[in-house]
């Protein structure tokens, strides 16, 4: 009986610690990365949107990715239309701590609004599966930006984006 009680107490303590850690991470502005598998991508990309959707694909190893994320966020603040944004890290969900550190400067800037953007992380054992599901013509160069318009047109590009490039992709 004593062992059962100790096991129960340990379970309560561990559950409370997990809840506290999760609550503390959310309160501290930590981003929550949802695992994304290739089979989940069609639902993410095919969901009918009343507004354009920007899917920003990035990685910890990409030296330009965070700059591109900031450019998109800054453009979004001044855009003449509402645009939804989803971010997909090609790094795994097990890298959430490092992903949060990489995005911390952007997350602290309330004007950018990155904490309100859905965050996904590659949950595939073979990253190529997710890459092919997101954009079959993509060879893996980053940052990669996919823009889905409400009229069904799709624009994909690699590299740093300018405000003019974003405007053109949404207009043409």
DSSP file (Angstrom, degrees, kcal/mol; ACC not computed):
  #  RESIDUE AA STRUCTURE BP1 BP2  ACC     N-H-->O    O-->H-N    N-H-->O    O-->H-N    TCO  KAPPA ALPHA  PHI   PSI    X-CA   Y-CA   Z-CA
    1    1 A X     >        0   0    0      0, 0.0     4,-2.3     0, 0.0     5,-0.2   0.000 360.0 360.0 360.0 -40.5    0.0    0.0    0.0
    2    2 A X  H  >  +     0   0    0      1,-0.2     4,-2.1     2,-0.2     5,-0.1   0.877 360.0  50.7 -61.9 -39.0    2.8    2.4    0.8
    3    3 A X  H  > S+     0   0    0      2,-0.2     4,-2.5     1,-0.2    -1,-0.2   0.894 108.8  51.8 -67.1 -40.6    4.4    1.8   -2.6
    4    4 A X  H  > S+     0   0    0      2,-0.2     4,-2.8     1,-0.2    -2,-0.2   0.930 109.6  49.5 -60.4 -45.2    1.1    2.6   -4.3
    5    5 A X  H  X S+     0   0    0     -4,-2.3     4,-2.7     1,-0.2    -2,-0.2   0.915 111.3  48.7 -61.7 -43.5    0.7    5.8   -2.4
    6    6 A X  H  X S+     0   0    0     -4,-2.1     4,-2.6     2,-0.2    -1,-0.2   0.902 111.9  49.6 -63.6 -40.9    4.3    6.8   -3.3
    7    7 A X  H  X S+     0   0    0     -4,-2.5     4,-2.2     2,-0.2    -2,-0.2   0.925 112.3  47.7 -63.7 -44.0    3.6    6.0   -7.0
    8    8 A X  H  X S+     0   0    0     -4,-2.8     4,-2.2     2,-0.2    -2,-0.2   0.930 112.8  48.4 -61.5 -46.3    0.4    8.0   -6.9
    9    9 A X  H  X S+     0   0    0     -4,-2.7     4,-2.4     1,-0.2    -2,-0.2   0.900 110.6  51.1 -62.4 -41.3    2.1   11.0   -5.3
   10   10 A X  H  X S+     0   0    0     -4,-2.6     4,-2.7     1,-0.2    -1,-0.2   0.898 109.1  51.9 -63.7 -39.8    5.0   10.9   -7.8
   11   11 A X  H  X S+     0   0    0     -4,-2.2     4,-2.4     2,-0.2    -2,-0.2   0.906 110.2  48.3 -61.9 -42.2    2.4   10.9  -10.6
   12   12 A X  H  X S+     0   0    0     -4,-2.2     4,-2.5     2,-0.2    -2,-0.2   0.920 112.5  48.6 -63.7 -44.1    0.7   13.9   -9.2
   13   13 A X  H  X S+     0   0    0     -4,-2.4     4,-2.3     2,-0.2    -2,-0.2   0.925 113.1  46.9 -63.3 -45.3    4.0   15.7   -8.7
   14   14 A X  H  X S+     0   0    0     -4,-2.7     4,-2.4     2,-0.2    -1,-0.2   0.895 112.6  49.9 -65.2 -40.1    5.2   14.9  -12.3
   15   15 A X  H  X S+     0   0    0     -4,-2.4     4,-2.5     2,-0.2    -1,-0.2   0.918 111.7  48.2 -63.2 -43.5    1.8   16.0  -13.7
   16   16 A X  H  X S+     0   0    0     -4,-2.5     4,-2.6     1,-0.2    -2,-0.2   0.895 111.2  50.8 -64.2 -39.9    1.9   19.3  -11.8
   17   17 A X  H  X S+     0   0    0     -4,-2.3     4,-2.5     2,-0.2    -2,-0.2   0.908 110.9  48.2 -64.7 -41.9    5.5   19.9  -13.0
   18   18 A X  H  X S+     0   0    0     -4,-2.4     4,-2.4     2,-0.2    -2,-0.2   0.917 113.1  48.0 -64.6 -43.1    4.5   19.3  -16.6
   19   19 A X  H  X S+     0   0    0     -4,-2.5     4,-2.8     1,-0.2     5,-0.2   0.923 112.7  48.7 -62.7 -44.1    1.5   21.6  -16.3
   20   20 A X  H  X S+     0   0    0     -4,-2.6     4,-2.7     2,-0.2    -2,-0.2   0.906 111.5  49.1 -63.2 -42.4    3.7   24.3  -14.7
   21   21 A X  H  X S+     0   0    0     -4,-2.5     4,-2.3     2,-0.2    -1,-0.2   0.913 113.4  46.5 -64.1 -42.7    6.3   24.0  -17.3
   22   22 A X  H  X S+     0   0    0     -4,-2.4     4,-2.3     2,-0.2    -2,-0.2   0.934 114.6  46.9 -65.1 -45.5    3.8   24.3  -20.1
   23   23 A X  H  X S+     0   0    0     -4,-2.8     4,-2.7     1,-0.2    -2,-0.2   0.906 112.7  49.9 -62.9 -41.9    2.0   27.2  -18.5
   24   24 A X  H  X S+     0   0    0     -4,-2.7     4,-2.0    -5,-0.2    -1,-0.2   0.895 109.8  50.9 -64.4 -40.1    5.3   29.0  -17.8
   25   25 A X  H  <>S+     0   0    0     -4,-2.3     5,-3.1     2,-0.2    -2,-0.2   0.916 113.2  45.0 -64.0 -42.8    6.4   28.5  -21.5
   26   26 A X  H ><5S+     0   0    0     -4,-2.3     3,-1.4     1,-0.2    -2,-0.2   0.911 113.3  50.1 -67.9 -41.2    3.1   29.9  -22.7
   27   27 A X  H 3<5S+     0   0    0     -4,-2.7    -1,-0.2     1,-0.3    -2,-0.2   0.840 107.8  54.5 -65.4 -32.2    3.3   32.8  -20.3
   28   28 A X  T 3<5S-     0   0    0     -4,-2.0    -1,-0.3    -5,-0.2    -2,-0.2   0.438 123.0-105.7 -81.8   1.5    6.9   33.6  -21.3
   29   29 A X  T < 5 +     0   0    0     -3,-1.4    -3,-0.2     1,-0.2    -2,-0.1   0.655  60.6 165.5  85.5  15.5    5.8   33.8  -24.9
   30   30 A X      < -     0   0    0     -5,-3.1    -1,-0.2    -6,-0.2     2,-0.2  -0.439  36.6-121.9 -66.8 137.5    7.2   30.5  -26.0
   31   31 A X        -     0   0    0     65,-0.2     2,-0.6    -2,-0.1    69,-0.1  -0.548  15.9-134.4 -79.9 145.1    5.9   29.4  -29.4
   32   32 A X        -     0   0    0     -2,-0.2     2,-0.6    83,-0.2    87,-0.6  -0.905  16.3-154.6-103.8 117.4    4.1   26.1  -29.6
   33   33 A X  E     -a  119   0A   0     -2,-0.6     2,-0.3    60,-0.1    87,-0.3  -0.825   4.7-153.1 -97.7 117.2    5.3   24.0  -32.6
   34   34 A X  E     -a  120   0A   0     85,-2.6    87,-2.5    -2,-0.6     2,-0.1  -0.698  26.7-109.1 -85.9 137.6    2.8   21.5  -33.8
   35   35 A X  E     -a  121   0A   0     -2,-0.3     2,-0.5    85,-0.2    87,-0.2  -0.455  34.1-159.4 -66.8 137.7    4.2   18.4  -35.6
   36   36 A X  E     -a  122   0A   0     85,-2.7    87,-2.8    -2,-0.1    88,-0.4  -0.982   8.4-173.1-124.1 125.1    3.5   18.4  -39.3
   37   37 A X    >>  -     0   0    0     -2,-0.5     3,-1.7    85,-0.2     4,-0.8  -0.764  38.9-109.0-111.3 160.2    3.6   15.3  -41.5
   38   38 A X  H >> S+     0   0    0     -2,-0.3     3,-0.9     1,-0.3     4,-0.6   0.862 118.7  58.5 -56.1 -38.0    3.4   15.0  -45.3
   39   39 A X  H 34 S+     0   0    0      1,-0.2     4,-0.3     2,-0.1    -1,-0.3   0.716 103.6  53.7 -67.1 -19.0   -0.1   13.5  -45.0
   40   40 A X  H <> S+     0   0    0     -3,-1.7     4,-1.6     1,-0.1     3,-0.3   0.653  88.3  81.4 -86.7 -17.1   -1.3   16.7  -43.1
   41   41 A X  H <X S+     0   0    0     -3,-0.9     4,-2.9    -4,-0.8     5,-0.3   0.885  82.3  58.2 -63.3 -44.0   -0.1   19.1  -45.7
   42   42 A X  H  X S+     0   0    0     -4,-0.6     4,-3.0     1,-0.2    -1,-0.2   0.908 108.3  47.9 -54.9 -40.6   -3.1   18.8  -48.2
   43   43 A X  H  > S+     0   0    0     -4,-0.3     4,-0.9    -3,-0.3    -1,-0.2   0.895 113.0  48.8 -65.3 -38.5   -5.5   19.9  -45.4
   44   44 A X  H  < S+     0   0    0     -4,-1.6    -2,-0.2     1,-0.2    -1,-0.2   0.914 122.1  33.1 -66.0 -42.8   -3.2   22.8  -44.5
   45   45 A X  H  < S+     0   0    0     -4,-2.9    -2,-0.2     1,-0.2    -1,-0.2   0.770 119.7  48.9 -87.2 -27.3   -2.9   24.0  -48.1
   46   46 A X  H  < S+     0   0    0     -4,-3.0    -3,-0.2    -5,-0.3    -1,-0.2   0.522  75.4 118.8 -94.5  -5.6   -6.3   23.1  -49.4
   47   47 A X  S  < S-     0   0    0     -4,-0.9     2,-0.2    -5,-0.2    -4,-0.0  -0.421  76.6-110.2 -60.4 127.0   -8.4   24.6  -46.7
   48   48 A X        -     0   0    0     -2,-0.2     2,-0.4     2,-0.0    -1,-0.1  -0.406  38.5-162.3 -63.3 129.9  -10.5   27.3  -48.3
   49   49 A X        -     0   0    0     -2,-0.2     4,-0.1   100,-0.1    -1,-0.0  -0.936  24.9-156.5-116.5 135.5   -9.4   30.6  -47.2
   50   50 A X  S    S+     0   0    0     -2,-0.4     2,-0.3     2,-0.1   100,-0.1   0.707  89.8  39.5 -76.2 -20.8  -11.3   33.9  -47.5
   51   51 A X  S    S-     0   0    0      1,-0.1    32,-0.1    98,-0.1    97,-0.0  -0.831 103.8 -84.5-123.0 161.7   -8.0   35.6  -47.4
   52   52 A X  E     -b   83   0A   0     30,-0.6    32,-2.7    -2,-0.3     2,-0.4  -0.280  40.9-143.4 -61.2 153.9   -4.6   34.9  -48.9
   53   53 A X  E     -bC  84 148A   0     95,-2.7    95,-3.1    30,-0.2     2,-0.6  -0.988   7.6-159.5-124.3 127.5   -2.3   32.5  -47.0
   54   54 A X  E     -bC  85 147A   0     30,-2.8    32,-2.7    -2,-0.4     2,-0.7  -0.934   4.1-163.6-104.2 123.3    1.4   32.8  -46.8
   55   55 A X  E     -bC  86 146A   0     91,-3.3    91,-2.4    -2,-0.6     2,-0.6  -0.929   8.7-163.1-105.9 110.3    3.2   29.6  -45.8
   56   56 A X  E     -bC  87 145A   0     30,-2.8    32,-3.1    -2,-0.7     2,-0.5  -0.852   1.3-162.8-100.0 118.9    6.7   30.5  -44.7
   57   57 A X  E     +bC  88 144A   0     87,-3.2    87,-1.9    -2,-0.6    86,-0.5  -0.876  22.4 155.5-105.0 128.6    9.2   27.6  -44.6
   58   58 A X  E     -b   89   0A   0     30,-2.5    32,-2.9    -2,-0.5    33,-0.3  -0.853  24.5-153.7-145.1 175.2   12.3   28.0  -42.7
   59   59 A X    >   -     0   0    0     -2,-0.3     3,-1.0    30,-0.2     6,-0.2  -0.987  31.6-117.7-152.7 155.3   15.1   26.2  -40.8
   60   60 A X  T 3  S+     0   0    0     -2,-0.3    -1,-0.1     1,-0.2     6,-0.1   0.836 116.1  55.1 -61.8 -32.6   17.6   26.9  -38.0
   61   61 A X  T 3  S+     0   0    0     -3,-0.1     2,-0.6     4,-0.0    -1,-0.2   0.578  85.3  98.9 -78.9  -9.3   20.4   26.3  -40.5
   62   62 A X    <>  -     0   0    0     -3,-1.0     4,-0.5     1,-0.2     3,-0.3  -0.695  56.6-163.4 -86.3 117.8   19.1   29.0  -42.9
   63   63 A X  T  4 S+     0   0    0     -2,-0.6     4,-0.3     1,-0.2    -1,-0.2   0.746  88.9  41.1 -73.6 -22.8   20.9   32.3  -42.4
   64   64 A X  T  > S+     0   0    0     78,-0.2     4,-2.2     1,-0.1    -1,-0.2   0.570  90.6  88.7 -98.9 -10.4   18.3   34.4  -44.3
   65   65 A X  H  > S+     0   0    0     -3,-0.3     4,-2.4     1,-0.2     5,-0.2   0.901  87.0  47.3 -60.6 -47.1   15.1   32.8  -42.9
   66   66 A X  H  X S+     0   0    0     -4,-0.5     4,-2.2     1,-0.2    -1,-0.2   0.869 111.7  52.2 -65.7 -34.5   14.6   34.9  -39.8
   67   67 A X  H  > S+     0   0    0     -4,-0.3     4,-2.3     2,-0.2    -1,-0.2   0.913 109.9  49.1 -65.0 -41.0   15.2   38.1  -41.8
   68   68 A X  H  X S+     0   0    0     -4,-2.2     4,-2.5     2,-0.2    -2,-0.2   0.895 108.8  52.7 -65.2 -39.5   12.6   36.9  -44.3
   69   69 A X  H  X S+     0   0    0     -4,-2.4     4,-2.4     1,-0.2    -1,-0.2   0.925 110.8  47.7 -60.0 -45.0   10.1   36.2  -41.5
   70   70 A X  H  X S+     0   0    0     -4,-2.2     4,-2.6     2,-0.2    -2,-0.2   0.887 110.5  52.1 -64.1 -38.8   10.6   39.7  -40.1
   71   71 A X  H  X S+     0   0    0     -4,-2.3     4,-2.7     2,-0.2    -2,-0.2   0.921 110.6  47.4 -63.6 -43.6   10.1   41.1  -43.6
   72   72 A X  H  X S+     0   0    0     -4,-2.5     4,-2.6     2,-0.2    -2,-0.2   0.925 113.2  48.7 -63.8 -43.7    6.9   39.3  -44.1
   73   73 A X  H  X S+     0   0    0     -4,-2.4     4,-1.5     2,-0.2    -2,-0.2   0.914 113.1  46.9 -62.9 -43.0    5.7   40.4  -40.6
   74   74 A X  H  X S+     0   0    0     -4,-2.6     4,-0.9     1,-0.2     3,-0.2   0.920 113.3  48.4 -65.7 -43.2    6.6   44.0  -41.3
   75   75 A X  H >X S+     0   0    0     -4,-2.7     4,-1.0     1,-0.2     3,-0.8   0.905 107.0  57.8 -61.2 -41.2    4.9   43.9  -44.7
   76   76 A X  H 3< S+     0   0    0     -4,-2.6     3,-0.3     1,-0.3    -1,-0.2   0.843 100.0  57.6 -60.3 -35.5    1.8   42.4  -43.2
   77   77 A X  H 3< S+     0   0    0     -4,-1.5    -1,-0.3     1,-0.2    -2,-0.2   0.835 117.5  32.5 -64.1 -32.2    1.5   45.3  -40.8
   78   78 A X  H << S+     0   0    0     -4,-0.9    -1,-0.2    -3,-0.8    -2,-0.2   0.414  90.2 124.0-106.6   0.4    1.3   47.8  -43.7
   79   79 A X     <  -     0   0    0     -4,-1.0     4,-0.1    -3,-0.3    -3,-0.0  -0.239  63.4-132.6 -64.4 150.9   -0.5   45.6  -46.3
   80   80 A X  S    S+     0   0    0      2,-0.1     2,-0.3     0, 0.0    -1,-0.1   0.534  88.8  43.9 -81.6  -6.7   -3.7   46.9  -47.8
   81   81 A X  S    S-     0   0    0     -5,-0.1     2,-0.3     2,-0.0    -2,-0.1  -0.954  91.1-101.5-136.0 156.5   -5.3   43.5  -47.3
   82   82 A X        -     0   0    0     -2,-0.3   -30,-0.6     0, 0.0     2,-0.4  -0.603  40.3-175.1 -76.8 135.6   -5.5   40.9  -44.5
   83   83 A X  E     -b   52   0A   0     -2,-0.3     2,-0.3   -32,-0.1   -30,-0.2  -0.999  17.9-138.4-134.8 132.1   -3.3   37.9  -45.0
   84   84 A X  E     -b   53   0A   0    -32,-2.7   -30,-2.8    -2,-0.4     2,-0.4  -0.634  19.6-158.0 -86.0 149.5   -3.0   34.8  -42.9
   85   85 A X  E     -b   54   0A   0     -2,-0.3    33,-0.6   -32,-0.2     2,-0.4  -0.990  12.4-176.3-131.7 139.4    0.5   33.4  -42.2
   86   86 A X  E     -bd  55 118A   0    -32,-2.7   -30,-2.8    -2,-0.4     2,-0.4  -0.993  14.9-149.3-129.3 137.6    1.6   29.9  -41.2
   87   87 A X  E     -bd  56 119A   0     31,-2.6    33,-2.4    -2,-0.4     2,-0.5  -0.921   9.0-169.0-113.2 135.4    5.2   29.0  -40.4
   88   88 A X  E     -bd  57 120A   0    -32,-3.1   -30,-2.5    -2,-0.4     2,-0.4  -0.973   6.8-157.7-124.2 117.0    6.7   25.6  -41.1
   89   89 A X  E     -bd  58 121A   0     31,-3.0    33,-1.9    -2,-0.5   -30,-0.2  -0.790  12.4-149.3 -90.1 134.1   10.1   24.8  -39.6
   90   90 A X  S    S+     0   0    0    -32,-2.9     2,-0.2    -2,-0.4   -31,-0.2   0.477  77.4  91.8 -79.6  -1.1   11.9   22.0  -41.4
   91   91 A X  S    S-     0   0    0    -33,-0.3    31,-1.3     1,-0.1    -2,-0.1  -0.602  88.6 -99.3 -86.4 155.9   13.5   21.2  -38.1
   92   92 A X    >   -     0   0    0     -2,-0.2     3,-2.2    29,-0.2    31,-0.2  -0.280  24.1-110.7 -78.0 161.1   11.7   18.7  -35.9
   93   93 A X  G >  S+     0   0    0     29,-0.5     3,-1.6     1,-0.3   -60,-0.1   0.742 115.4  70.4 -60.3 -23.1    9.4   19.4  -32.9
   94   94 A X  G 3  S+     0   0    0      1,-0.3     3,-0.3     2,-0.1    -1,-0.3   0.623  91.8  60.1 -69.1 -10.9   12.1   18.0  -30.7
   95   95 A X  G <>  +     0   0    0     -3,-2.2     4,-2.7     1,-0.2     3,-0.4   0.173  68.2 120.5 -97.7  15.9   14.1   21.2  -31.5
   96   96 A X  H <> S+     0   0    0     -3,-1.6     4,-2.6     1,-0.3     5,-0.2   0.838  70.9  53.7 -53.1 -39.6   11.3   23.4  -30.1
   97   97 A X  H  > S+     0   0    0     -3,-0.3     4,-2.1     1,-0.2    -1,-0.3   0.934 112.7  42.7 -62.9 -44.9   13.7   25.0  -27.5
   98   98 A X  H  > S+     0   0    0     -3,-0.4     4,-2.5     2,-0.2    -2,-0.2   0.881 112.8  53.5 -68.8 -37.3   16.2   26.0  -30.2
   99   99 A X  H  X S+     0   0    0     -4,-2.7     4,-1.9     1,-0.2    -2,-0.2   0.914 109.4  49.2 -61.4 -42.6   13.4   27.1  -32.5
  100  100 A X  H  X S+     0   0    0     -4,-2.6     4,-0.9    -5,-0.2    -2,-0.2   0.903 110.3  50.2 -63.8 -41.5   12.1   29.3  -29.7
  101  101 A X  H >< S+     0   0    0     -4,-2.1     3,-0.5     1,-0.2     4,-0.4   0.914 110.0  51.1 -62.6 -41.3   15.6   30.8  -29.1
  102  102 A X  H 3< S+     0   0    0     -4,-2.5     3,-0.3     1,-0.2    -1,-0.2   0.866 118.4  37.0 -64.3 -35.7   16.0   31.5  -32.8
  103  103 A X  H 3X S+     0   0    0     -4,-1.9     4,-2.8     1,-0.2     3,-0.5   0.440  87.0 103.4 -96.3  -0.2   12.6   33.3  -33.0
  104  104 A X  H <X S+     0   0    0     -4,-0.9     4,-2.2    -3,-0.5     5,-0.2   0.881  78.7  51.7 -53.4 -46.2   12.8   35.0  -29.5
  105  105 A X  H  > S+     0   0    0     -4,-0.4     4,-0.6    -3,-0.3    -1,-0.2   0.896 115.1  43.3 -60.2 -36.7   13.7   38.5  -30.9
  106  106 A X  H >4 S+     0   0    0     -3,-0.5     3,-0.5    -4,-0.2     8,-0.4   0.874 112.0  53.4 -73.6 -37.2   10.8   38.4  -33.2
  107  107 A X  H 3< S+     0   0    0     -4,-2.8     8,-0.2     1,-0.2    -2,-0.2   0.833 104.8  55.4 -67.2 -32.1    8.5   36.9  -30.6
  108  108 A X  H 3< S+     0   0    0     -4,-2.2     2,-1.2    -5,-0.2    -1,-0.2   0.731  89.1  84.6 -73.0 -21.0    9.3   39.8  -28.2
  109  109 A X    XX  -     0   0    0     -4,-0.6     3,-1.3    -3,-0.5     4,-1.0  -0.706  63.6-167.9 -85.5  98.6    8.3   42.3  -30.8
  110  110 A X  T 34 S+     0   0    0     -2,-1.2    -1,-0.2     1,-0.3    -2,-0.0   0.742  81.8  64.7 -59.3 -25.3    4.6   42.6  -30.2
  111  111 A X  T 34 S+     0   0    0      1,-0.2    -1,-0.3    -3,-0.1    -2,-0.1   0.825  97.4  55.2 -69.0 -30.3    4.1   44.6  -33.4
  112  112 A X  T <4 S-     0   0    0     -3,-1.3    -1,-0.2    -6,-0.2    -2,-0.2   0.883  90.7-152.7 -71.7 -38.1    5.3   41.6  -35.5
  113  113 A X    ><  +     0   0    0     -4,-1.0     3,-1.7    -7,-0.2     4,-0.2   0.730  41.4 146.7  76.3  22.8    2.6   39.3  -34.0
  114  114 A X  G >   +     0   0    0     -8,-0.4     3,-1.4    -5,-0.4    -7,-0.1   0.769  64.6  66.3 -64.8 -24.5    4.6   36.1  -34.5
  115  115 A X  G 3  S+     0   0    0      1,-0.3    -1,-0.3    -8,-0.2   -83,-0.2   0.678 100.0  51.7 -71.2 -14.9    3.1   34.6  -31.3
  116  116 A X  G <  S+     0   0    0     -3,-1.7     2,-0.5     2,-0.1    -1,-0.3   0.346  90.3  96.7 -99.5   4.6   -0.3   34.6  -33.0
  117  117 A X  S <  S-     0   0    0     -3,-1.4   -31,-0.2    -4,-0.2     2,-0.0  -0.821  84.6-111.0 -96.9 128.6    1.0   32.8  -36.1
  118  118 A X  E     - d   0  86A   0    -33,-0.6   -31,-2.6    -2,-0.5     2,-0.4  -0.356  35.2-153.4 -58.7 134.8    0.4   29.0  -36.3
  119  119 A X  E     -ad  33  87A   0    -87,-0.6   -85,-2.6   -33,-0.2     2,-0.3  -0.941  14.3-178.3-117.1 130.8    3.8   27.2  -36.0
  120  120 A X  E     -ad  34  88A   0    -33,-2.4   -31,-3.0    -2,-0.4     2,-0.4  -0.909   9.3-158.1-125.0 154.6    4.6   23.8  -37.3
  121  121 A X  E     -ad  35  89A   0    -87,-2.5   -85,-2.7    -2,-0.3     2,-0.2  -0.989  34.9 -95.1-133.6 144.7    7.7   21.6  -37.2
  122  122 A X  E     +a   36   0A   0    -33,-1.9   -29,-0.5   -31,-1.3   -85,-0.2  -0.367  37.0 177.2 -61.0 118.6    8.7   18.8  -39.5
  123  123 A X        +     0   0    0    -87,-2.8     2,-0.3    -2,-0.2   -86,-0.2   0.240  43.9 111.7-107.3  11.4    7.6   15.5  -38.0
  124  124 A X        -     0   0    0    -88,-0.4     3,-0.1     1,-0.1   -88,-0.0  -0.651  64.2-143.4 -86.3 141.4    8.8   13.3  -40.9
  125  125 A X  S    S+     0   0    0     -2,-0.3     2,-0.6     1,-0.2    -1,-0.1   0.850 101.7  45.9 -66.4 -34.1   11.8   11.0  -40.5
  126  126 A X  S >> S-     0   0    0      1,-0.1     3,-2.0    -3,-0.0     4,-0.7  -0.923  77.6-158.2-110.0 105.4   12.7   11.8  -44.1
  127  127 A X  H 3> S+     0   0    0     -2,-0.6     4,-2.4     1,-0.3     3,-0.2   0.767  87.2  71.7 -55.9 -25.8   12.5   15.6  -44.5
  128  128 A X  H 3> S+     0   0    0      1,-0.2     4,-2.7     2,-0.2    -1,-0.3   0.815  89.9  60.2 -61.2 -30.2   12.1   15.2  -48.3
  129  129 A X  H <> S+     0   0    0     -3,-2.0     4,-1.9     2,-0.2    -1,-0.2   0.938 108.9  41.4 -63.2 -46.4    8.6   13.8  -47.7
  130  130 A X  H  X S+     0   0    0     -4,-0.7     4,-2.5    -3,-0.2     5,-0.2   0.917 113.7  53.6 -67.7 -42.1    7.4   17.0  -46.1
  131  131 A X  H  X S+     0   0    0     -4,-2.4     4,-2.3     1,-0.2     7,-0.2   0.933 110.9  45.7 -57.2 -47.7    9.3   19.1  -48.7
  132  132 A X  H  < S+     0   0    0     -4,-2.7    -1,-0.2     1,-0.2    -2,-0.2   0.858 112.5  51.2 -65.8 -35.5    7.7   17.3  -51.6
  133  133 A X  H  < S+     0   0    0     -4,-1.9     3,-0.2    -5,-0.2    -1,-0.2   0.885 112.1  46.5 -69.4 -37.8    4.2   17.5  -50.0
  134  134 A X  H  < S-     0   0    0     -4,-2.5     2,-0.2     1,-0.3    -2,-0.2   0.908 139.0  -7.1 -70.1 -42.1    4.6   21.3  -49.4
  135  135 A X    ><  -     0   0    0     -4,-2.3     3,-2.2    -5,-0.2    -1,-0.3  -0.728  58.0-160.0-159.8 100.3    5.9   22.1  -52.9
  136  136 A X  T 3  S+     0   0    0      1,-0.3    -3,-0.1    -3,-0.2    -4,-0.1   0.762  95.3  52.5 -57.9 -26.4    6.7   19.3  -55.4
  137  137 A X  T 3  S+     0   0    0     -5,-0.1     2,-0.4     2,-0.0    -1,-0.3   0.451  85.9 108.2 -87.8   0.2    8.9   21.7  -57.5
  138  138 A X    <   -     0   0    0     -3,-2.2    -3,-0.1    -7,-0.2    -4,-0.0  -0.635  50.2-166.0 -86.1 132.2   10.9   22.8  -54.5
  139  139 A X        -     0   0    0     -2,-0.4    -1,-0.1     2,-0.0    -7,-0.1   0.444  56.2 -92.2 -95.7  -2.0   14.5   21.5  -54.3
  140  140 A X  S    S+     0   0    0      1,-0.3     2,-0.1    -9,-0.1    -2,-0.1   0.372  74.4 144.3 111.2  -3.9   15.1   22.5  -50.6
  141  141 A X        -     0   0    0      2,-0.1    -1,-0.3     1,-0.0     2,-0.3  -0.416  45.7 -98.8 -69.7 145.1   16.5   26.0  -50.9
  142  142 A X  S    S+     0   0    0     16,-0.1   -78,-0.2    -2,-0.1     2,-0.2  -0.917  89.2  35.2-134.9 157.3   15.4   28.4  -48.1
  143  143 A X  S    S-     0   0    0    -86,-0.5    16,-2.5    -2,-0.3     2,-0.4   0.529  73.2-173.9 -70.6 153.0   13.7   30.5  -47.1
  144  144 A X  E     -CE  57 158A   0    -87,-1.9   -87,-3.2    14,-0.2     2,-0.5  -0.976   4.4-167.8-119.3 131.2   10.8   29.2  -49.2
  145  145 A X  E     -CE  56 157A   0     12,-2.9    12,-2.2    -2,-0.4     2,-0.5  -0.980   4.1-169.5-124.0 126.5    7.5   31.1  -49.3
  146  146 A X  E     -CE  55 156A   0    -91,-2.4   -91,-3.3    -2,-0.5     2,-0.5  -0.965   5.4-164.0-114.3 128.1    4.3   29.8  -50.7
  147  147 A X  E     -CE  54 155A   0      8,-3.6     8,-2.5    -2,-0.5     2,-0.6  -0.959   1.6-167.4-116.1 121.2    1.4   32.2  -51.3
  148  148 A X  E     -CE  53 154A   0    -95,-3.1   -95,-2.7    -2,-0.5     2,-0.2  -0.931   9.9-155.0-108.7 121.4   -2.0   30.8  -51.8
  149  149 A X    >   -     0   0    0      4,-2.9     3,-2.2    -2,-0.6  -100,-0.1  -0.625  26.7-116.7 -94.9 154.8   -4.6   33.2  -53.0
  150  150 A X  T 3  S+     0   0    0      1,-0.3    -1,-0.1    -2,-0.2  -101,-0.1   0.775 114.6  62.7 -59.3 -25.5   -8.4   32.9  -52.5
  151  151 A X  T 3  S-     0   0    0      2,-0.1    -1,-0.3     1,-0.1     3,-0.1   0.425 121.9-105.7 -80.4   3.1   -8.8   32.5  -56.3
  152  152 A X  S <  S+     0   0    0     -3,-2.2    -2,-0.1     1,-0.3     2,-0.1   0.273  76.2 136.1  93.9 -11.2   -6.8   29.3  -56.2
  153  153 A X        -     0   0    0     -5,-0.1    -4,-2.9    17,-0.1     2,-0.4  -0.414  38.2-156.1 -71.5 149.0   -3.6   30.8  -57.7
  154  154 A X  E     -E  148   0A   0     -6,-0.2     2,-0.4    -3,-0.1    -6,-0.2  -0.981  11.5-171.2-131.0 137.5   -0.4   29.8  -56.1
  155  155 A X  E     -E  147   0A   0     -8,-2.5    -8,-3.6    -2,-0.4     2,-0.4  -0.997   6.6-177.7-128.3 132.2    3.0   31.6  -56.0
  156  156 A X  E     +E  146   0A   0     -2,-0.4     2,-0.3   -10,-0.2   -10,-0.2  -0.994   8.0 163.2-131.4 138.6    6.2   30.0  -54.7
  157  157 A X  E     -E  145   0A   0    -12,-2.2   -12,-2.9    -2,-0.4     2,-0.3  -0.990  25.4-138.2-150.3 157.0    9.6   31.5  -54.4
  158  158 A X  E     +E  144   0A   0     -2,-0.3   -14,-0.2   -14,-0.2     2,-0.1  -0.878  62.3  30.9-114.6 149.1   12.9   31.0  -52.6
  159  159 A X  S    S-     0   0    0    -16,-2.5   -16,-0.2    -2,-0.3     2,-0.2  -0.409 100.4 -23.8 101.8-178.6   15.1   33.7  -51.0
  160  160 A X        -     0   0    0     -2,-0.1     2,-0.4   -18,-0.1    -2,-0.1  -0.449  62.2-141.5 -71.4 138.5   14.5   37.0  -49.4
  161  161 A X        -     0   0    0     -2,-0.2     2,-0.3    -4,-0.1    -1,-0.1  -0.785   5.5-149.6-102.8 144.5   11.2   38.7  -50.3
  162  162 A X     >  -     0   0    0     -2,-0.4     4,-2.0     1,-0.1     5,-0.2  -0.697  31.9-110.1-100.2 161.2   10.7   42.4  -50.9
  163  163 A X  H  > S+     0   0    0     -2,-0.3     4,-2.5     1,-0.2     5,-0.2   0.879 121.2  55.1 -56.8 -36.8    7.4   44.2  -50.2
  164  164 A X  H  > S+     0   0    0      1,-0.2     4,-2.6     2,-0.2    -1,-0.2   0.896 105.1  51.6 -64.9 -39.8    7.0   44.6  -54.0
  165  165 A X  H  > S+     0   0    0      2,-0.2     4,-2.3     1,-0.2    -1,-0.2   0.897 111.1  47.9 -64.5 -39.5    7.4   40.9  -54.5
  166  166 A X  H  X S+     0   0    0     -4,-2.0     4,-1.6     2,-0.2    -2,-0.2   0.929 112.3  48.9 -66.1 -44.8    4.7   40.1  -51.9
  167  167 A X  H  X S+     0   0    0     -4,-2.5     4,-1.2     1,-0.2    -2,-0.2   0.926 112.7  48.1 -59.1 -45.4    2.4   42.7  -53.5
  168  168 A X  H  X S+     0   0    0     -4,-2.6     4,-3.0     1,-0.2     3,-0.4   0.906 108.7  53.2 -63.7 -43.4    2.9   41.3  -57.0
  169  169 A X  H  < S+     0   0    0     -4,-2.3    -1,-0.2     1,-0.2    -2,-0.2   0.835 113.3  44.0 -63.2 -31.6    2.4   37.7  -55.8
  170  170 A X  H  < S+     0   0    0     -4,-1.6    -1,-0.2    -5,-0.2    -2,-0.2   0.683 120.8  40.1 -85.0 -18.5   -1.0   38.7  -54.3
  171  171 A X  H  <        0   0    0     -4,-1.2    -2,-0.2    -3,-0.4    -3,-0.2   0.857 360.0 360.0 -98.6 -43.3   -2.0   40.8  -57.3
  172  172 A X     <        0   0    0     -4,-3.0    -3,-0.1    -5,-0.2    -2,-0.1   0.455 360.0 360.0 -84.0 360.0   -0.9   38.9  -60.4
